[in-house]
Amino acid sequence: MKGKSAVTTIVAVNLMACWALAGIPEPSAVLHGTLTIDGQTMTSSDGVTVVARVDGVPDPVGSYHMGDNPAAQDNYVLRIRLENLADGSSQSDNAALVGQTVHVMLFQGAGPERPAADFEITGPGVVAYLDLSVSGGITWQRAVYFDETYPTVWTSGTVMRDLLADQGYEVLDADALKLWMDARIADTQPSVVVFSQDAAPDTVAETMSPDCTLRQYLDAGGKIVWYADIPLFYQGHADGTTTGWGVDGSIMVLGLNAAGGPWESETEVSITSEGLNWGLSRTWESVRPAAAGVLHVLARDGEGYPAAWVMHYVEGDTYRGFVRFYDRPGVPNGHDVRQLAVFGNQLAPPIGNDFDGDDDVDLQDYAVFNHCLSGPDAAPTPSWGGVTVQNCLDAFDSNEDADVDLADFVSVQDTFAGP
């Protein structure tokens, strides 16, 4: 009996020590209700997760994926973990305290969590009915840089300019880009500019330093999407000439070597889970990856180096900064460009057979399909400049049998919308 009592005492002491460190569990708070996103009521079959967060606590203090509890039907039921701290203890990484405010967020499987409501925990075991609704997302000021008097290196500026202009992006020449960036630095409104030419104009890349307008725009919360040649490798001038900055351009302006990985690997990239979250849907063959480092990697080349990545410049930011992808000559898919540009809002998934990403299947897509058509059990051999085998399969292999044949042509016919 004496030995048993000693063991019991030791266990009790150890349990008290654990409680002192992590707090004593309390009955959960429970929220339940309906979800509405952009005017649409969510059901148990929709891939939406309700997430509860508390300031200063790194992990969610509760989450519920729609449909997890069949009895809830088309409602969410969110249990919020609570604890009661002993004197001198510290809060757990995944529990809230009575009196704290919980931020309730909605996550749709892609994009960032969207704030839906705040809820103050008034006591342990509280149950509350709370309908959640989010709409609108971020109102972006969207622009595309294009100036026919300034140079481009690895890409055709007119292709992306026209596609984005059709989608409502403001077309800015080099002088207008300077005025626009200065205005965004002053008003800090959410904004994004896609560079359809890959030599940085001297109106915003005045000097190879973080004092230039382009970097000041990023520091103020702006967003840039850049593809094709190495960012800041060339400074462009109004007479069509360039000044070669080399990789020092990105080092001095952006604060990292944007092409520090092995060059000319020509290996197909693999999109990371974060890249899928940002909306990337098409792969490419990488030739100018960055070195491994403190980047949010969206895609890696065959050797694991970042071929697409994001560099944030505002503390706590998750959706702005400098976005680099498609690190090779040519023009990337337009849908992926727009996904990266307005990441933070939801876009519709890409349409099958829409090669150029302009949200329809028309004669432009049909022309590329003809170059990809290979027949049964044969890999495509595209002759269109810049179009790769993987591009063909990503866009037109509707039955995913690793070829582009007449079975896929039926799919093109079914989705064809006209010129």
C-alpha positions in Angstrom: 0.0 0.0 0.0 2.8 2.3 0.9 4.4 1.9 -2.6 1.1 2.4 -4.4 0.5 5.7 -2.5 3.9 6.9 -3.5 3.2 6.2 -7.2 -0.1 8.0 -6.9 1.5 11.0 -5.4 4.1 11.2 -8.1 1.4 11.0 -10.9 -0.6 13.7 -9.2 2.4 16.0 -9.0 3.3 15.3 -12.7 -0.3 16.1 -13.8 -0.2 19.3 -11.8 3.1 20.3 -13.5 1.5 19.7 -16.9 -1.5 21.8 -16.0 0.7 24.6 -14.8 2.6 24.6 -18.1 -0.4 24.2 -20.5 -3.4 25.2 -18.5 -6.4 23.1 -17.4 -8.8 22.1 -20.1 -12.2 23.8 -19.9 -15.5 22.9 -21.7 -15.3 24.0 -25.3 -17.2 27.0 -26.6 -19.4 26.1 -29.6 -20.5 28.2 -32.5 -22.9 27.0 -35.1 -24.9 28.4 -38.0 -24.9 28.8 -41.8 -22.2 29.9 -44.2 -22.6 32.4 -47.1 -19.8 33.2 -49.5 -20.2 35.9 -52.1 -24.0 35.5 -51.9 -24.0 31.7 -52.2 -25.1 29.6 -49.3 -22.7 26.8 -48.6 -23.8 23.2 -48.1 -22.2 20.1 -46.5 -20.7 19.1 -49.9 -18.8 22.4 -50.4 -15.1 22.3 -49.5 -15.2 25.1 -46.9 -13.4 25.0 -43.6 -14.3 27.3 -40.7 -11.2 28.2 -38.7 -11.0 29.9 -35.3 -7.9 31.9 -34.4 -6.8 34.0 -31.5 -4.2 36.8 -31.6 -0.8 35.7 -30.3 -1.7 32.0 -30.5 0.1 30.3 -33.5 -2.3 27.4 -34.2 -6.0 27.4 -34.8 -8.0 27.0 -31.6 -10.7 25.1 -33.5 -11.8 24.2 -37.1 -14.7 22.5 -38.8 -14.8 21.2 -42.4 -18.3 21.3 -43.9 -19.8 17.8 -44.0 -17.6 16.3 -41.2 -20.6 15.9 -39.0 -23.6 14.5 -41.0 -26.0 15.5 -38.2 -25.2 19.1 -38.8 -26.4 18.9 -42.4 -25.7 22.2 -44.1 -24.6 24.0 -40.9 -21.2 24.3 -39.4 -20.4 23.3 -35.9 -17.2 24.9 -34.6 -15.8 23.8 -31.2 -13.3 26.2 -29.7 -10.8 24.7 -27.4 -10.6 26.5 -24.0 -8.2 26.3 -21.1 -7.9 27.9 -17.6 -4.4 29.1 -16.7 -2.9 28.7 -13.3 -0.8 31.5 -11.9 2.5 31.9 -13.7 1.6 29.6 -16.6 1.7 30.2 -20.3 -1.1 29.9 -22.9 -1.1 26.8 -25.1 -0.4 27.0 -28.8 -3.9 25.8 -29.8 -6.3 26.9 -27.1 -8.1 30.1 -26.1 -9.0 31.7 -22.8 -12.3 33.1 -21.5 -12.4 36.8 -22.3 -10.4 36.5 -25.5 -11.8 37.4 -28.9 -11.8 34.7 -31.5 -11.4 35.6 -35.2 -13.6 33.2 -37.2 -12.2 32.7 -40.7 -13.4 30.8 -43.8 -11.0 28.8 -46.0 -12.2 27.5 -49.4 -9.2 25.2 -50.2 -7.4 27.9 -52.2 -6.4 31.5 -51.4 -6.0 33.0 -47.9 -8.4 32.6 -45.0 -11.1 35.2 -45.2 -12.3 36.9 -42.0 -16.0 36.3 -41.3 -16.7 37.4 -37.7 -15.2 38.1 -34.3 -16.6 36.3 -31.2 -15.8 37.2 -27.6 -15.7 34.1 -25.3 -17.8 35.1 -22.2 -17.4 31.8 -20.4 -16.6 28.1 -20.7 -19.1 25.8 -22.4 -21.0 28.7 -24.1 -23.0 27.8 -27.2 -24.0 30.5 -29.7 -25.8 30.6 -33.1 -23.8 32.7 -35.5 -24.4 32.9 -39.3 -21.2 33.7 -41.1 -20.9 35.6 -44.4 -18.0 36.9 -46.5 -18.2 38.8 -49.8 -16.2 41.1 -52.0 -12.7 40.1 -51.1 -10.0 42.6 -51.9 -10.7 45.4 -54.3 -7.5 45.5 -56.4 -6.2 48.3 -58.5 -4.9 46.2 -61.4 -2.4 47.3 -64.0 -0.2 45.8 -66.7 3.1 47.5 -67.7 3.7 47.8 -71.5 5.7 50.4 -73.4 6.5 49.8 -77.1 9.4 52.2 -76.9 11.1 50.3 -74.1 12.8 46.9 -74.6 11.7 43.4 -73.7 14.0 40.4 -73.6 12.5 36.9 -73.3 8.8 37.6 -73.8 6.3 39.4 -76.2 4.7 42.2 -74.3 1.7 42.6 -76.6 0.3 39.1 -75.8 -0.2 39.6 -72.1 -1.0 43.3 -72.5 -4.0 42.4 -74.7 -5.2 39.6 -72.5 -5.1 41.6 -69.3 -6.5 44.7 -70.9 -9.6 42.6 -71.9 -9.9 41.6 -68.3 -10.0 45.2 -67.1 -6.3 45.8 -66.2 -5.1 49.4 -66.8 -2.3 49.5 -69.4 0.6 51.7 -68.2 3.6 52.9 -70.2 6.9 53.6 -68.4 6.0 57.2 -67.4 2.5 56.2 -66.3 3.9 53.3 -64.3 6.0 55.8 -62.3 3.0 58.0 -61.5 0.9 55.0 -60.7 3.5 53.5 -58.3 4.0 56.9 -56.6 0.2 57.1 -56.1 0.0 53.6 -54.6 3.0 54.4 -52.3 1.1 57.4 -51.0 -2.4 55.8 -50.7 -1.3 52.2 -49.9 -4.5 50.9 -51.6 -4.3 47.2 -52.6 -2.7 47.1 -56.0 -0.9 44.8 -58.5 1.0 45.3 -61.7 1.9 42.6 -64.1 5.1 43.2 -66.1 4.4 42.1 -69.6 8.0 43.2 -70.6 10.9 41.7 -68.7 13.4 44.7 -68.7 12.7 47.0 -65.8 12.1 50.6 -67.1 14.4 53.3 -65.8 11.4 55.3 -64.7 10.8 53.0 -61.7 14.2 51.2 -61.6 16.1 54.4 -61.5 19.0 53.0 -59.6 20.2 49.6 -58.7 19.3 50.1 -55.0 16.4 49.6 -52.6 15.8 53.4 -52.9 14.3 53.0 -56.4 10.6 53.5 -56.9 10.0 49.8 -57.7 11.3 48.7 -54.3 9.5 51.5 -52.5 6.3 50.3 -54.1 6.9 46.8 -52.7 7.8 48.2 -49.3 4.5 50.1 -49.2 2.5 46.9 -49.8 2.4 46.8 -53.6 2.4 43.6 -55.6 4.4 42.7 -58.8 4.0 39.7 -61.0 7.1 39.0 -63.1 7.8 36.2 -65.6 10.3 35.3 -68.4 13.9 36.7 -67.9 15.6 37.2 -64.5 14.0 40.1 -62.5 16.0 43.3 -62.7 18.7 41.6 -64.9 18.3 44.5 -67.4 17.4 48.1 -66.9 15.4 49.3 -70.0 15.5 52.7 -71.6 13.2 54.7 -73.8 15.4 54.4 -76.8 15.0 50.6 -76.7 18.5 49.9 -75.3 19.3 48.1 -72.0 21.9 48.4 -69.3 23.0 45.0 -68.0 22.7 44.8 -64.2 23.1 41.0 -64.1 22.0 39.2 -60.9 23.2 42.2 -58.9 20.0 43.9 -60.0 17.8 41.5 -58.0 20.2 41.4 -55.1 20.4 45.1 -54.7 16.8 46.0 -55.5 14.8 43.0 -54.3 17.2 41.8 -51.6 17.9 38.3 -53.0 19.6 36.6 -55.9 16.6 35.8 -58.2 18.5 33.3 -60.3 21.0 31.8 -57.8 20.1 28.2 -58.7 21.7 26.1 -61.5 20.9 27.5 -65.0 19.6 25.7 -68.1 18.3 22.6 -66.4 15.2 22.6 -68.7 13.4 20.3 -66.3 9.7 20.4 -65.8 8.6 22.1 -62.6 6.5 20.5 -59.9 3.9 22.9 -58.4 4.0 22.9 -54.6 1.0 22.8 -52.3 1.4 26.6 -51.8 1.6 27.1 -55.6 -1.7 25.2 -56.0 -3.1 27.3 -53.3 -2.1 30.4 -55.2 -3.8 29.1 -58.3 -1.0 27.7 -60.5 -2.4 25.1 -62.9 0.2 24.8 -65.7 3.8 23.6 -65.5 6.8 24.7 -67.6 10.4 23.9 -68.1 12.6 25.9 -65.8 15.8 27.6 -66.9 16.5 30.3 -64.3 15.5 29.1 -60.8 16.4 30.9 -57.6 18.7 29.5 -54.9 17.0 27.8 -51.9 16.4 30.3 -49.2 13.7 32.2 -47.2 11.1 32.2 -50.0 7.6 31.1 -50.3 8.1 28.5 -53.0 5.3 28.0 -55.5 7.1 25.6 -57.9 10.4 23.7 -58.0 12.5 22.6 -60.9 13.6 18.9 -61.2 16.5 19.5 -58.8 14.4 21.1 -56.2 15.3 24.8 -56.8 12.6 27.5 -56.7 11.3 28.2 -60.2 8.3 30.2 -58.9 8.2 32.0 -55.6 7.0 35.0 -53.6 9.0 37.5 -51.6 6.9 39.5 -49.0 8.0 42.9 -48.0 5.3 43.8 -45.4 5.5 42.1 -42.0 2.7 39.5 -41.6 1.8 39.7 -45.3 0.6 36.5 -47.1 -0.6 37.6 -50.5 1.4 40.6 -51.8 5.1 41.3 -52.6 7.2 40.2 -55.6 5.8 37.1 -57.4 8.2 35.3 -59.7 7.2 32.4 -62.0 7.6 31.0 -65.5 11.4 31.4 -65.4 12.0 30.8 -69.1 11.5 32.5 -72.5 7.9 32.8 -73.8 4.5 33.8 -72.5 2.8 31.9 -69.6 -0.8 30.9 -69.3 -3.0 34.0 -68.8 -5.3 32.4 -66.2 -2.3 31.5 -64.0 -1.0 35.1 -64.3 -4.4 36.5 -63.1 -4.6 33.9 -60.3 -1.2 35.1 -59.0 -2.1 38.7 -59.5 -5.3 38.7 -57.4 -4.4 35.9 -55.0 -6.4 36.9 -51.9 -9.7 36.6 -53.9 -11.2 33.5 -55.4 -11.2 33.0 -59.2 -13.0 30.4 -61.2 -11.0 27.3 -62.0 -9.4 27.2 -65.4 -11.6 26.1 -68.3 -10.5 23.0 -70.1 -8.9 23.6 -73.6 -8.4 27.3 -72.9 -4.7 27.4 -73.8 -4.2 31.2 -73.5 -6.2 31.5 -70.3 -8.7 34.1 -71.4 -11.7 32.2 -70.0 -13.0 31.0 -73.4 -12.1 28.4 -76.0 -11.8 30.2 -79.4 -9.9 30.2 -82.6 -6.6 31.1 -80.9 -6.9 28.0 -78.7 -7.9 25.9 -81.7 -4.8 27.0 -83.6 -2.5 25.8 -80.8 -4.6 22.5 -80.6 -3.7 21.8 -84.2 0.0 22.0 -83.4 -0.5 19.8 -80.4 -2.5 17.1 -82.2 -0.4 13.9 -82.1 -2.8 10.9 -82.5 -3.4 8.0 -80.1 -0.5 6.9 -77.8 1.9 9.5 -79.2 3.4 12.4 -77.3 2.6 15.8 -78.9 5.4 17.4 -81.0 4.3 21.0 -81.1 5.9 23.3 -83.7 4.4 26.5 -82.2 7.2 28.7 -80.7 7.4 28.4 -77.0 4.8 25.7 -76.7 6.1 22.5 -74.9 4.8 19.0 -74.8 3.6 19.6 -71.2 1.8 22.7 -72.3 -0.2 20.7 -74.8 -1.0 18.0 -72.3 -2.0 20.5 -69.6 -4.4 22.3 -72.0 -5.8 19.6 -74.3 -5.4 16.1 -72.9 -8.9 16.0 -71.6 -9.0 12.2 -70.8 -5.4 12.3 -69.3 -4.0 9.5 -71.5 -0.7 11.3 -72.2 -1.6 12.2 -75.9 -3.7 14.7 -77.8 -5.9 12.9 -80.3 -9.4 12.9 -81.8 -10.9 12.0 -78.4 -9.6 15.2 -77.1 -10.8 17.1 -80.2 -14.4 16.1 -79.2 -13.8 18.0 -75.9 -12.5 21.0 -77.9 -15.7 21.0 -80.0 -17.9 20.7 -76.9 -16.3 23.7 -75.2 -15.7 25.9 -78.3 -17.3 29.3 -77.9 -16.4 30.9 -81.2 -13.8 33.5 -82.4 
